[in-house]
Structure formats: C-alpha cells, structure tokens
Amino acid sequence: MAALAPLLVRARALITCDSDLPQQGISFEDLGIVERGAIFVRDGRIAALGERASVERVAAAEDCELLDLPDAVLVPGFVDAHTHPLFSGNREPDFQARLRHEPAPLGMLHTVERTREALLTPGPFWSGDVAPRLRAMLAHGTTTAEVKTGYALHRPGELELLDLLDRAQSDETLPRIVPTFLGAHALPPEFPDAEGFVDYLIDQCLPFARVHGARYADAFCEPGFFSAAQTQRYLEAARRAGLRLRVHCDEMAHGGAATMALALGVDAIDHGNYITDGDAQQLSSSESVLVACPATIDYLGLARHAPVRAVLEGGGRVAFASDFNPGTSPCLNLAHVAYLGRKIFGLSAAESLDAITRQAARSLHIERGILRVGGDADFVALGIDEPDEFGWLHGGNLAALVVRAGRVLK
C-alpha cells in the first residue's frame, strides 16, 4: 500500500486507557480522559496525543490530513479476545429450535462438515466467508482480534486454517490477528473417544501449530467435550510446542476446569460461568484474566453467569469478548457486547471500556488496547455525547471512524 500522509484527528474527548490502576471501580479520569483531545499520527504510529493545542503544535510543521470530530470520543481500538470466524455455513435452524425449546437439529459437527467442504477451495472460503466477517468486526471498532481454529478438527484442515490467518497478517483492511489453535474443540466423527483424539492432536497437530503461525493453544474443557485431565495433557503438550495457553472453561456446567487451568498458569480463562467461589478467589490473585462472554450468556439464556464482580473486587481482571461463532454467539459488535456486559454484570461504562481494550489486550499478552506516544495508531471515534453513554447506547454501530495502523477505514 502507498505511504500514509501524517494524520491529525481532533475530537470532543480522548480516552487513552493507559493506566496501571485496578479495574474495579475505575473511572474515565483514571483511564486518562482528555477533554478537547487530539491524536497526531505519523507512519502508522502515534506521534503525539493529549490536549488539542499541544498536539497541534507538534503537527504544525507537517503537511497532514486533518479530521475534525467535535461530536465523537476517541478511544483505543477494541480488542476482541475470543472469536471463531473460521467457519462456513450458518446454524440459524438451531436458533429456531432453541426458541421452540427443542434440540438443535444441526450442532457443531454440521459446521465442521461445512467448513471441511469449504477448505477444499481455501481462497473462496476466505474471501467469501471469513474476510467479510473480519471486516465487519473492524468496521465496528475491533482493530485486534484473537481468532481460533477448531472447525476442521483434522490436521490438514486445522493447519490450513492457521495458514489462512498467517497470510492475512499483512492485510490492513482486517483487524490485527492473534491466531489460536483450538484443535480440542469437539470430538470429530473419525474418533470414537476423546482420549484417542487428544493423542492425535498431541502427536500430529501441536508440533506443527506454531510453524503455521499459531500463538496460542486453546481447548473446550467442558462436561461432554474434553475433561480437565484430557485438557491438561493437551495444554502441557502445547506449552512444550512453544504456544501460550488459554482455555474455554466451565461455560455451561462445572467440570473442574478452572482449578486445572489456574494451576497451569494460563493467560486467560474464558467463559467461567460455573466456576466456584474458590476458583474466583484464586483467579483474582493470579495473573490470568477472566474473559467473560456476555453475548453467549444472553444467546443461550444461561442460568449462571461468570463471577465478574467478585473477581474484580478481589483485585482481578476481566475482559469482555464477543465469542463470535455460528452456534452460540453470532455477534461481532464489541460495543453491543459491552452493553450486555453492563446489563448482566453491572459494570460501569469505564469498567466496560477497560474490559474490551486494556484488559482484553492483557489477556493476549500484547501491547494494544491503550493509546500512547510511540504505540500503534489503532483507535476508534465513538459517536457518543458523553463517555458514560458507552455500553448504554446500543443496537447500531457506534464507530464513527476507525483508524488501524494510521489508516482511516471508515
């Protein structure tokens, strides 16, 4: 792509989220709000930010593009720490059945079958199915997304999914991608038992995942899927293969997954709706981040919710993620997820913004989700009158402007 001209963006306010303060009870003042703020971008990075007059002095010597947004609030680009866009087909019939309180007629293995078929022609699969979803995420403000494999469930397909992600890393029309190998997502039809499939993943897949671009390994540790013992074997092998660890954990029932995962020192425990009080206390004092998925809770009508407030009150950290997938959360709008997070968990607007920026990035061990001089120029202009409207105003696209690596995308 052609070199970018320097860019100066002025807005009603700027929130950097560049703070070391605990998430519990955090305010916009704590998150670095600047009234009449501005950001100056050069070569895809932030050259200056803060009060408008001081930033304009830095930009004065440059021939730059000026964007004036007097009715917007600038915030870091959203970070979605849990997504599953690598699939083909849809599961709308399952949604219809759920509304009638009937068993789902399709299920995850339908998605596996459709995705395997689509991977026979990976180019059209990417351009027709996956890339449009990622671009929609970006258009709604998600400038970084963790993206999981897990709908091929065999070595050639799972590695091809990783290759597709690796080839997309240079595409600046997409969010920045953090690839995760989710081989242990479900039991494929070729294997009669989970033990044998875990053996296959350890022997035939995990040794190659990092070479194909994976940064993380993940598993669906849940009664009826993979046990805590099976997941531990898989994650330990993933760590030996050079991958960082995160885990789907106690989403729809308690299976002892959190206890195992915390002992392993995973970066993130995702879902966690059925973890125990003891797990929540241990999580609060650990370096792991609880990645709650409120859109999934809403879609499934789950009776229990992750103990978000208890984790925060204990000094822990919570991120919100979309869990975008065809079966339990067909939602790719993180601002809407923030609304559901406020509604379900009772978080403030500032706590919720922190959950989809700084804390989500922390769960991925990346330096994103904050705005600071020298950092990547990934930010969103929210069309809200006051910061406290974040997570209240919902149902549409709040992103009046998205900037990704200094490039204006909307």
N, C-alpha and C positions, 0 to 999 in steps of 0.2 A: 504494500500500500504506500501511497505518497506520504512524504513527511508532513507532519501536522504543524499548522501555524500555532503560535502561542495563543492561549485562551484565558480570558478574564470573565468570570461569572460572578455577578452580584445578586444578592437576594435579601429578602426580608430578615432572615436569620440564618445562622450557620451553627451546626452541632457537630463537634469533632468526634465524640465518643472516645477521645484519647485520655483515659483516666485509669488510675490504679485503685480506685475506691471499690469497696464491695458492691455487689449488685443489689443487695437487699436495701430497699428504701432510697435508691439512688435518684437524684433529681437531674433535670436538664442543666442546671448550673454545675452540678458535679460532672456532667458529661461534656462540659465545655461549650455552652451556648454563647454565641456572639451575635448580638443584635446588629442589623445592618452589616452583615458579614459578606466576605468575598473570598474567592479562591482564584489564584493565578497558576496556570498550568504551562509547563514547558517540557517538550519531549516526552510527553506521557506521564510526567511526574509533577507533584505539587511543588511549585517554586516558592509560593507564599500563600498564607491564609490568615484570616482574622478580621479585624475591624477594617471596614472598606477603605478608609483613607490611607492606612498604612500599606495595604496590599496594592492600591493604585499607584503609590509611589514606586514600588518595586517594578510594576508593569509599565511605568511611564516611558521607559526607554525602548520598549518593544513595540513592534508593529503587530498587534494582536487582535484577535477576534473578540468582540465584546458581546456578552449575553446579559441582559438586564432582566431579572426575575423578581420584581417587587412583591409579588403575591405568592412566593414559594419559600420553603425552608430547605436548606441544603443539609444532607446527612450522608454518612458513608454508604457506599454501595452495599446492598443487602447480601448476606452470606447464608445460603441455604445448605445446612449441614447434613441433609438426609434426603436424597431423591432417587427415584427409579424410572428415568425416562427411556431406558433402553428396551422398549417392548414394541410389539406390533399388535394390531387389533384393539378391541375395547371389551369391556366387561359390563356394559350397560344392562344386559339381561340379568346379571347378578344383582344390580341395584334394584331393578324392578321386583325381583324375587324378595329381596330384603324388605321392601316396602309392604309386601304381602305376607311377611313373616314366614317365608318358605325357604327351603335350602337353595343355595346358589347353584344354578344349572351348569355353570362353566368352571369357575375356580382357577387357581393359579396354573394348573397344568395346561389349561386351554391357552393361556398366554405363552407358556413355554412352547407349545406346539406351533403357534402362530409366529413366534419370534424365530424359532429354528427355520421355519419356511422362509421367512424374510431374509435371514442371513445367507441364503443361497445366492442372493444378489445384494451384497452389503452396501454398495453405492446407493441404489434406490431406497434401501431401507433407511440409511442415514439421512438422505436428502428429503425423503418423503415423510418419514415418521419422526425421527429423533431431532434433527436440527430445528424444525419448526417449533417443537416444544421448548427447546433451549432458548430460542429467540424470543418466544413468548415470556419465558421467565425473565430474560434480560429486559424486555420492554416494560415489565412490571417492577423493575428495580433491582433484580438479583444479578449482581456482577460477578459473583463467585458461587459455584455450586459443586458440592460433593455429589458424584454420580456413581451409582452402583451397577455392577453387572448382576447376574442372577436369574435371567430368564432364558438362558440356553441350557445350563446345567449339564454340559459336557465340555470336555477340554477344547475341541476346535471352536465351538461357539463362544464359550466364555473368553478365550484368548482373542477371538475376532472382535468381540465387543470392546475389549481393552485396546486393541489396535485402532478401532474407530475413534475412541476417545483420544488416543495418543496423536492421531493425525489431525484431530480438531483443535489441538492446543494452540496453534498459531492463528486460528480464525478469530479475529477481533470483533466479529458480528455475533459471537456467542459469549456466554459467561466464561470466566476462567474456570477450568475444570479440575477438581481433585478426584482422581479415579480410585474406586474401591472395588476389590474383588470380593463379590458376595457369592462364592461358589456354594456355600452351605445355606441356601435359601429355602429349598424344599427337596423332597426326595423325587428324583426323576423316574420315569416308568421303567427304565432299564435295570434298576436296582431294587431288589426285594426288601432290603433293610438299610437303615441309616448307617450302621456300623461299616458296612461294605462301601457305601458311598463316601463316607468320611475318609476311609483308607484310600480310595481312588483320588479324592481331592488332595490329600497329603502327598501321595506318590506321583500323581500325573499332572496336577494343576499348579499347586502352590509354588513348586520350584521354578516355574516359568512366569508367574504373575508379575513380578517386579520388572523383569526384562521387557514385558509387554506394556509397561507404563503404570502399573498399579502402585499406589502409595499406601493404601490401607487394605486390610482384610476385615471382613465382617461376617457374621453368622446370625441366623434366625434361631436364637435359643429360646424355645417355647414348647410347652407340652404339646405333643402331636407333631412336632417338627424335629428339632435336634435337642438332645438332653444337655445338661450342664457338663457332664463328663465328656460327651462327644464334642461339644463346642470347645472345651478346654484343650482337648487333643489337637483340634484343628487350629485354634489360635496360637498355641505354642509352636506348632509347625510353621505357621505364618510368620511369627516373630523370627524363627530361625532362618526363614527365607528373606528376611530384611524388610518386612512390612510392619507398619504401625497397626494398632488394633483398636477396633470399636465393635459394639455388639448390639443387635436388636435384643431387647431384654424384657421379659415378663410383661409383654404387651397386653395379652388377653387373659392370662392366668398366671399364677405364681409357679415358677419352676426352679427357684433357687439360682437363677442365672446371675443376678446381681452380685451375690456373695462371691461366686467364682470369678466374675469379671473384675471386681474390685481387687481381689487377691492377685490377679494378673497385672493390674495396673493399666487397664485400657484407657485410652484417651477420652472415650465417650460411652455412656450408657444411654441408649436410645429407647424411647417409649417409657418404660419403667412404671407403667400404670399399677402393677400389682407387686411392687417391691415392698418389703416390710419396713416397719419403723426403724429397726436396727440397720437395715440397708441404707435408708435415707440418712441416718445419722453418720454412718461410715462414709457415705458419698459426700456429705457436707464437709468432712475433714480431709478429703482426698484431693488429688489434682484432677480427677475425672470430672467431666462436665455432663450433667443430665440434659439430654436433648429431647425435649418434650415435643409431641406431635399432636397439637390440639385439633387439627382438621381431621385426623384419623379418629380421634375420640368422638368428634361430632358425627362423622360419617357412619361409624359403627354403633353409635349410641351406647358406648361402654359405661358400665355402672361405676367403675373406679377410674380415678384419674391419677396421674403421676403426682407425688407429694411435692409439688413445686415450691410452695411457700415454706414448707418445713425445711427443705434443702437450703433455700435462701436464708432463712432465719438461723440456720446452723452455720452460716458462713460459706455455703457452697455456691456453685454457679449453674445457671440454667440457660440453655439456648432453646429457641423455637425453630422448628423445621417443617417443611411442607409435607414430607413423606410422599411426594407426588408419585402415584402409581395407579394402575388401572383398576385395582380391586378394592382398595380401602381408602384412597385419598386422591381422587382426580382433581387436585387443586394445586396450581403452580404460582399462586399470587401470595407472596410472603406478607404483604400488608394485610391481606384478609386473614392470614394465619395469626398475625399479631392481634387482630380484633378477637378472634376465637380464643387466643391465649389470655387476653384481658378478661373476657367473659367467663371462661372456665376456671381460670386460676386466680383471678382477682389482682393481676399485676397492674401497676401504673403505666402510663404512656412511656415514661422514661425507662422503666424496667423492661418494658416490651421492646422498645427500640434497641436497648442494650442486648436483648436476647437474640436479635436477628442480625447483629453487627459484631460487636466486640466479643461476646461470649461464643457465638457460633464459630467465629474465626479461631478462638482459643481451643475449641473442641477439635479443630482440624490442624492445630499447630502451624498456622500460617499468619503472616503479618498483614492481615486485611481487617476490614470492619472498623477501621479508625481513619481519621484524616490528620496527617501531619506532614510537615515540610520534608521533602525527600521521598515520601511514600508514593505508591501508585495512585494516579489520578482516577480513582473509581468512586463516583458519587452520584447521588440522586437528588433531584429537586422535587420535593413533595408539594403538591398543590393543596396546602392546608393553611389556614389563617394563623393558627397557634400550634406550637408543638404538642400541647395536651390533646389535640384532636387525633393524634396518631393512635391507631387502634380503636378509635370510636367511629370515625368516618370510614365506611367500608362499602363493598359491593361493586366498586369500579376499579379503575387504575389510577392510583394517586400519583404516579410518576409523571410529572410534567416534563421532565428532562432526565435522561440517563447519560452519564459520561463513563466510558470504560477505557482505561489507559489513555485518557486525554482526548478520546474521540467521541464527539457528540452523536448519540444514536437515536435520539428522539427529540 
